[in-house]
C-alpha cells in the first residue's frame, strides 16, 4: 500500500509499505486511492492541494452526482415557473 510521509503537515515523500511494518514509520499515512503528491498538505486526517481536499475517484463521482442533482432540481423549478407564467 502507498503511504505518504508527513513532516510539518506536509507530504515529504511517498513510499510503498507493507501494512504490517507501518509502525516502523510513525509519520506514514495511508493514501488509499487519493492522488497525493509530494508537497500536498495533510492535517486533521485530510489531504489537500491548493486548499482543496483530495478526493478518491468514488468521492469525486458522488460530489459530481450531488451537483448534477441540484442542477436538475433548479431546472425543474424554473420549468414550473415558466409553465405558470411567473418567469419571463
N, CA, C and O atoms as a GROMACS GRO file, in nm:
protein
  352
    1UNK      N    1   0.085  -0.116   0.000
    1UNK     CA    2   0.000   0.000   0.000
    1UNK      C    3   0.090   0.124   0.000
    1UNK      O    4   0.199   0.123   0.058
    2UNK      N    5   0.044   0.229  -0.065
    2UNK     CA    6   0.121   0.352  -0.071
    2UNK      C    7   0.089   0.440   0.050
    2UNK      O    8  -0.027   0.458   0.088
    3UNK      N    9   0.194   0.494   0.107
    3UNK     CA   10   0.183   0.581   0.223
    3UNK      C   11   0.250   0.714   0.192
    3UNK      O   12   0.343   0.722   0.111
    4UNK      N   13   0.202   0.818   0.257
    4UNK     CA   14   0.266   0.949   0.250
    4UNK      C   15   0.342   0.970   0.380
    4UNK      O   16   0.288   0.947   0.488
    5UNK      N   17   0.466   1.014   0.368
    5UNK     CA   18   0.542   1.052   0.486
    5UNK      C   19   0.513   1.199   0.513
    5UNK      O   20   0.530   1.284   0.425
    6UNK      N   21   0.470   1.229   0.634
    6UNK     CA   22   0.428   1.364   0.669
    6UNK      C   23   0.531   1.430   0.760
    6UNK      O   24   0.573   1.372   0.860
    7UNK      N   25   0.572   1.551   0.723
    7UNK     CA   26   0.660   1.633   0.806
    7UNK      C   27   0.602   1.774   0.811
    7UNK      O   28   0.583   1.837   0.708
    8UNK      N   29   0.573   1.822   0.931
    8UNK     CA   30   0.516   1.956   0.949
    8UNK      C   31   0.390   1.976   0.865
    8UNK      O   32   0.374   2.079   0.799
    9UNK      N   33   0.301   1.878   0.868
    9UNK     CA   34   0.173   1.880   0.796
    9UNK      C   35   0.190   1.887   0.644
    9UNK      O   36   0.100   1.932   0.573
   10UNK      N   37   0.306   1.843   0.594
   10UNK     CA   38   0.332   1.845   0.450
   10UNK      C   39   0.381   1.707   0.407
   10UNK      O   40   0.456   1.642   0.480
   11UNK      N   41   0.337   1.662   0.290
   11UNK     CA   42   0.382   1.534   0.236
   11UNK      C   43   0.526   1.552   0.188
   11UNK      O   44   0.552   1.629   0.096
   12UNK      N   45   0.618   1.480   0.252
   12UNK     CA   46   0.759   1.493   0.217
   12UNK      C   47   0.805   1.383   0.122
   12UNK      O   48   0.904   1.400   0.051
   13UNK      N   49   0.734   1.270   0.120
   13UNK     CA   50   0.772   1.160   0.033
   13UNK      C   51   0.656   1.060   0.026
   13UNK      O   52   0.568   1.059   0.112
   14UNK      N   53   0.657   0.977  -0.076
   14UNK     CA   54   0.561   0.867  -0.090
   14UNK      C   55   0.639   0.737  -0.090
   14UNK      O   56   0.742   0.725  -0.158
   15UNK      N   57   0.590   0.640  -0.015
   15UNK     CA   58   0.658   0.511  -0.009
   15UNK      C   59   0.555   0.399  -0.022
   15UNK      O   60   0.438   0.417   0.012
   16UNK      N   61   0.600   0.285  -0.070
   16UNK     CA   62   0.517   0.166  -0.069
   16UNK      C   63   0.558   0.091   0.056
   16UNK      O   64   0.676   0.069   0.080
   17UNK      N   65   0.460   0.052   0.135
   17UNK     CA   66   0.489  -0.004   0.266
   17UNK      C   67   0.396  -0.121   0.294
   17UNK      O   68   0.275  -0.113   0.273
   18UNK      N   69   0.454  -0.228   0.342
   18UNK     CA   70   0.374  -0.340   0.389
   18UNK      C   71   0.302  -0.295   0.516
   18UNK      O   72   0.364  -0.245   0.609
   19UNK      N   73   0.172  -0.313   0.518
   19UNK     CA   74   0.089  -0.264   0.628
   19UNK      C   75   0.140  -0.309   0.765
   19UNK      O   76   0.128  -0.235   0.862
   20UNK      N   77   0.195  -0.428   0.772
   20UNK     CA   78   0.247  -0.481   0.898
   20UNK      C   79   0.368  -0.405   0.949
   20UNK      O   80   0.401  -0.414   1.068
   21UNK      N   81   0.436  -0.331   0.861
   21UNK     CA   82   0.553  -0.254   0.901
   21UNK      C   83   0.521  -0.106   0.921
   21UNK      O   84   0.613  -0.027   0.943
   22UNK      N   85   0.397  -0.068   0.915
   22UNK     CA   86   0.360   0.072   0.924
   22UNK      C   87   0.405   0.134   1.056
   22UNK      O   88   0.434   0.254   1.060
   23UNK      N   89   0.413   0.055   1.163
   23UNK     CA   90   0.457   0.109   1.292
   23UNK      C   91   0.603   0.154   1.288
   23UNK      O   92   0.645   0.235   1.371
   24UNK      N   93   0.681   0.104   1.190
   24UNK     CA   94   0.821   0.144   1.178
   24UNK      C   95   0.833   0.286   1.124
   24UNK      O   96   0.940   0.347   1.132
   25UNK      N   97   0.724   0.340   1.069
   25UNK     CA   98   0.724   0.474   1.011
   25UNK      C   99   0.609   0.553   1.074
   25UNK      O  100   0.500   0.561   1.016
   26UNK      N  101   0.631   0.611   1.192
   26UNK     CA  102   0.521   0.678   1.264
   26UNK      C  103   0.460   0.796   1.190
   26UNK      O  104   0.346   0.833   1.218
   27UNK      N  105   0.532   0.856   1.096
   27UNK     CA  106   0.475   0.970   1.022
   27UNK      C  107   0.409   0.927   0.891
   27UNK      O  108   0.368   1.011   0.811
   28UNK      N  109   0.400   0.795   0.868
   28UNK     CA  110   0.342   0.744   0.744
   28UNK      C  111   0.190   0.736   0.756
   28UNK      O  112   0.136   0.686   0.854
   29UNK      N  113   0.122   0.787   0.652
   29UNK     CA  114  -0.024   0.787   0.648
   29UNK      C  115  -0.067   0.720   0.518
   29UNK      O  116  -0.021   0.759   0.411
   30UNK      N  117  -0.155   0.617   0.525
   30UNK     CA  118  -0.200   0.553   0.400
   30UNK      C  119  -0.280   0.651   0.315
   30UNK      O  120  -0.362   0.727   0.367
   31UNK      N  121  -0.256   0.650   0.183
   31UNK     CA  122  -0.325   0.746   0.097
   31UNK      C  123  -0.444   0.684   0.025
   31UNK      O  124  -0.524   0.756  -0.035
   32UNK      N  125  -0.457   0.552   0.030
   32UNK     CA  126  -0.570   0.488  -0.037
   32UNK      C  127  -0.570   0.518  -0.186
   32UNK      O  128  -0.467   0.502  -0.252
   33UNK      N  129  -0.684   0.562  -0.239
   33UNK     CA  130  -0.697   0.590  -0.382
   33UNK      C  131  -0.680   0.738  -0.414
   33UNK      O  132  -0.708   0.781  -0.526
   34UNK      N  133  -0.635   0.816  -0.319
   34UNK     CA  134  -0.617   0.960  -0.342
   34UNK      C  135  -0.492   0.985  -0.424
   34UNK      O  136  -0.393   0.912  -0.412
   35UNK      N  137  -0.494   1.086  -0.508
   35UNK     CA  138  -0.378   1.120  -0.592
   35UNK      C  139  -0.286   1.217  -0.519
   35UNK      O  140  -0.265   1.330  -0.564
   36UNK      N  141  -0.233   1.172  -0.408
   36UNK     CA  142  -0.145   1.253  -0.325
   36UNK      C  143  -0.008   1.266  -0.391
   36UNK      O  144   0.043   1.172  -0.450
   37UNK      N  145   0.051   1.386  -0.379
   37UNK     CA  146   0.184   1.412  -0.433
   37UNK      C  147   0.269   1.480  -0.326
   37UNK      O  148   0.217   1.536  -0.230
   38UNK      N  149   0.400   1.472  -0.344
   38UNK     CA  150   0.491   1.543  -0.254
   38UNK      C  151   0.456   1.691  -0.259
   38UNK      O  152   0.436   1.748  -0.367
   39UNK      N  153   0.449   1.753  -0.142
   39UNK     CA  154   0.415   1.894  -0.133
   39UNK      C  155   0.270   1.918  -0.094
   39UNK      O  156   0.234   2.031  -0.060
   40UNK      N  157   0.187   1.814  -0.100
   40UNK     CA  158   0.048   1.830  -0.057
   40UNK      C  159   0.044   1.851   0.094
   40UNK      O  160   0.139   1.817   0.165
   41UNK      N  161  -0.065   1.905   0.142
   41UNK     CA  162  -0.084   1.936   0.283
   41UNK      C  163  -0.163   1.823   0.348
   41UNK      O  164  -0.250   1.764   0.283
   42UNK      N  165  -0.135   1.794   0.474
   42UNK     CA  166  -0.210   1.692   0.547
   42UNK      C  167  -0.237   1.743   0.688
   42UNK      O  168  -0.143   1.770   0.763
   43UNK      N  169  -0.362   1.756   0.724
   43UNK     CA  170  -0.399   1.798   0.859
   43UNK      C  171  -0.537   1.743   0.892
   43UNK      O  172  -0.624   1.735   0.806
   44UNK      N  173  -0.556   1.707   1.018
   44UNK     CA  174  -0.686   1.657   1.066
   44UNK      C  175  -0.739   1.542   0.982
   44UNK      O  176  -0.860   1.531   0.962
   45UNK      N  177  -0.649   1.457   0.932
   45UNK     CA  178  -0.691   1.340   0.856
   45UNK      C  179  -0.730   1.367   0.713
   45UNK      O  180  -0.788   1.280   0.647
   46UNK      N  181  -0.700   1.488   0.661
   46UNK     CA  182  -0.741   1.525   0.525
   46UNK      C  183  -0.620   1.572   0.445
   46UNK      O  184  -0.543   1.658   0.490
   47UNK      N  185  -0.604   1.514   0.326
   47UNK     CA  186  -0.501   1.561   0.233
   47UNK      C  187  -0.561   1.674   0.149
   47UNK      O  188  -0.674   1.662   0.101
   48UNK      N  189  -0.487   1.783   0.132
   48UNK     CA  190  -0.533   1.893   0.049
   48UNK      C  191  -0.422   1.939  -0.044
   48UNK      O  192  -0.303   1.921  -0.017
   49UNK      N  193  -0.463   2.000  -0.155
   49UNK     CA  194  -0.371   2.063  -0.251
   49UNK      C  195  -0.434   2.195  -0.291
   49UNK      O  196  -0.548   2.199  -0.335
   50UNK      N  197  -0.359   2.302  -0.276
   50UNK     CA  198  -0.409   2.436  -0.308
   50UNK      C  199  -0.542   2.466  -0.237
   50UNK      O  200  -0.630   2.530  -0.292
   51UNK      N  201  -0.553   2.417  -0.114
   51UNK     CA  202  -0.673   2.443  -0.034
   51UNK      C  203  -0.792   2.353  -0.064
   51UNK      O  204  -0.895   2.364   0.003
   52UNK      N  205  -0.780   2.265  -0.162
   52UNK     CA  206  -0.889   2.175  -0.199
   52UNK      C  207  -0.860   2.034  -0.149
   52UNK      O  208  -0.748   1.984  -0.165
   53UNK      N  209  -0.959   1.970  -0.088
   53UNK     CA  210  -0.944   1.833  -0.040
   53UNK      C  211  -0.920   1.739  -0.157
   53UNK      O  212  -0.983   1.751  -0.262
   54UNK      N  213  -0.828   1.644  -0.138
   54UNK     CA  214  -0.803   1.542  -0.240
   54UNK      C  215  -0.901   1.428  -0.217
   54UNK      O  216  -0.900   1.364  -0.112
   55UNK      N  217  -0.984   1.403  -0.315
   55UNK     CA  218  -1.089   1.302  -0.304
   55UNK      C  219  -1.050   1.175  -0.378
   55UNK      O  220  -0.969   1.178  -0.470
   56UNK      N  221  -1.109   1.065  -0.336
   56UNK     CA  222  -1.095   0.940  -0.410
   56UNK      C  223  -1.183   0.952  -0.534
   56UNK      O  224  -1.271   1.038  -0.539
   57UNK      N  225  -1.161   0.868  -0.634
   57UNK     CA  226  -1.249   0.871  -0.752
   57UNK      C  227  -1.398   0.854  -0.714
   57UNK      O  228  -1.484   0.919  -0.774
   58UNK      N  229  -1.428   0.769  -0.618
   58UNK     CA  230  -1.566   0.749  -0.575
   58UNK      C  231  -1.622   0.877  -0.512
   58UNK      O  232  -1.735   0.916  -0.541
   59UNK      N  233  -1.543   0.943  -0.427
   59UNK     CA  234  -1.588   1.067  -0.365
   59UNK      C  235  -1.610   1.175  -0.470
   59UNK      O  236  -1.706   1.253  -0.460
   60UNK      N  237  -1.523   1.182  -0.570
   60UNK     CA  238  -1.540   1.279  -0.679
   60UNK      C  239  -1.669   1.252  -0.755
   60UNK      O  240  -1.742   1.345  -0.788
   61UNK      N  241  -1.698   1.124  -0.783
   61UNK     CA  242  -1.821   1.088  -0.854
   61UNK      C  243  -1.944   1.126  -0.771
   61UNK      O  244  -2.040   1.180  -0.824
   62UNK      N  245  -1.940   1.097  -0.641
   62UNK     CA  246  -2.052   1.132  -0.555
   62UNK      C  247  -2.074   1.283  -0.551
   62UNK      O  248  -2.188   1.330  -0.551
   63UNK      N  249  -1.965   1.359  -0.547
   63UNK     CA  250  -1.973   1.505  -0.548
   63UNK      C  251  -2.036   1.555  -0.679
   63UNK      O  252  -2.120   1.645  -0.677
   64UNK      N  253  -1.995   1.496  -0.790
   64UNK     CA  254  -2.050   1.534  -0.920
   64UNK      C  255  -2.199   1.501  -0.928
   64UNK      O  256  -2.278   1.582  -0.977
   65UNK      N  257  -2.236   1.384  -0.881
   65UNK     CA  258  -2.377   1.343  -0.883
   65UNK      C  259  -2.461   1.439  -0.800
   65UNK      O  260  -2.571   1.478  -0.840
   66UNK      N  261  -2.410   1.477  -0.684
   66UNK     CA  262  -2.483   1.570  -0.596
   66UNK      C  263  -2.501   1.705  -0.666
   66UNK      O  264  -2.610   1.762  -0.662
   67UNK      N  265  -2.396   1.755  -0.731
   67UNK     CA  266  -2.405   1.883  -0.802
   67UNK      C  267  -2.505   1.874  -0.917
   67UNK      O  268  -2.582   1.967  -0.940
   68UNK      N  269  -2.504   1.762  -0.989
   68UNK     CA  270  -2.599   1.744  -1.100
   68UNK      C  271  -2.742   1.734  -1.048
   68UNK      O  272  -2.834   1.789  -1.110
   69UNK      N  273  -2.762   1.667  -0.937
   69UNK     CA  274  -2.896   1.659  -0.877
   69UNK      C  275  -2.948   1.798  -0.843
   69UNK      O  276  -3.065   1.830  -0.867
   70UNK      N  277  -2.861   1.882  -0.787
   70UNK     CA  278  -2.901   2.018  -0.753
   70UNK      C  279  -2.940   2.097  -0.878
   70UNK      O  280  -3.035   2.174  -0.877
   71UNK      N  281  -2.864   2.077  -0.986
   71UNK     CA  282  -2.895   2.147  -1.112
   71UNK      C  283  -3.029   2.102  -1.169
   71UNK      O  284  -3.105   2.184  -1.221
   72UNK      N  285  -3.057   1.972  -1.160
   72UNK     CA  286  -3.184   1.920  -1.211
   72UNK      C  287  -3.300   1.980  -1.133
   72UNK      O  288  -3.400   2.019  -1.192
   73UNK      N  289  -3.288   1.987  -1.002
   73UNK     CA  290  -3.395   2.045  -0.919
   73UNK      C  291  -3.416   2.190  -0.958
   73UNK      O  292  -3.530   2.234  -0.972
   74UNK      N  293  -3.308   2.266  -0.977
   74UNK     CA  294  -3.321   2.407  -1.016
   74UNK      C  295  -3.388   2.421  -1.152
   74UNK      O  296  -3.473   2.508  -1.171
   75UNK      N  297  -3.350   2.336  -1.247
   75UNK     CA  298  -3.414   2.341  -1.379
   75UNK      C  299  -3.562   2.305  -1.372
   75UNK      O  300  -3.644   2.368  -1.439
   76UNK      N  301  -3.598   2.206  -1.292
   76UNK     CA  302  -3.738   2.169  -1.277
   76UNK      C  303  -3.816   2.285  -1.216
   76UNK      O  304  -3.928   2.313  -1.258
   77UNK      N  305  -3.758   2.353  -1.119
   77UNK     CA  306  -3.822   2.468  -1.056
   77UNK      C  307  -3.844   2.578  -1.160
   77UNK      O  308  -3.952   2.637  -1.166
   78UNK      N  309  -3.743   2.607  -1.241
   78UNK     CA  310  -3.756   2.709  -1.344
   78UNK      C  311  -3.862   2.670  -1.447
   78UNK      O  312  -3.936   2.757  -1.494
   79UNK      N  313  -3.870   2.543  -1.483
   79UNK     CA  314  -3.972   2.498  -1.577
   79UNK      C  315  -4.112   2.517  -1.521
   79UNK      O  316  -4.203   2.557  -1.594
   80UNK      N  317  -4.131   2.488  -1.393
   80UNK     CA  318  -4.262   2.509  -1.330
   80UNK      C  319  -4.298   2.657  -1.334
   80UNK      O  320  -4.412   2.692  -1.364
   81UNK      N  321  -4.202   2.743  -1.302
   81UNK     CA  322  -4.227   2.887  -1.307
   81UNK      C  323  -4.262   2.932  -1.449
   81UNK      O  324  -4.349   3.018  -1.467
   82UNK      N  325  -4.197   2.877  -1.549
   82UNK     CA  326  -4.228   2.909  -1.688
   82UNK      C  327  -4.370   2.866  -1.722
   82UNK      O  328  -4.444   2.942  -1.784
   83UNK      N  329  -4.407   2.745  -1.683
   83UNK     CA  330  -4.539   2.693  -1.713
   83UNK      C  331  -4.648   2.776  -1.646
   83UNK      O  332  -4.757   2.792  -1.701
   84UNK      N  333  -4.619   2.830  -1.528
   84UNK     CA  334  -4.716   2.912  -1.457
   84UNK      C  335  -4.714   3.058  -1.504
   84UNK      O  336  -4.794   3.140  -1.459
   85UNK      N  337  -4.622   3.088  -1.594
   85UNK     CA  338  -4.611   3.224  -1.646
   85UNK      C  339  -4.550   3.321  -1.547
   85UNK      O  340  -4.567   3.442  -1.560
   86UNK      N  341  -4.479   3.270  -1.449
   86UNK     CA  342  -4.418   3.354  -1.349
   86UNK      C  343  -4.273   3.390  -1.380
   86UNK      O  344  -4.210   3.465  -1.306
   87UNK      N  345  -4.222   3.338  -1.490
   87UNK     CA  346  -4.085   3.363  -1.531
   87UNK      C  347  -4.088   3.407  -1.676
   87UNK      O  348  -4.145   3.339  -1.761
   88UNK      N  349  -4.028   3.520  -1.704
   88UNK     CA  350  -4.030   3.572  -1.841
   88UNK      C  351  -3.915   3.518  -1.922
   88UNK      O  352  -3.902   3.551  -2.040
   0.00000   0.00000   0.00000
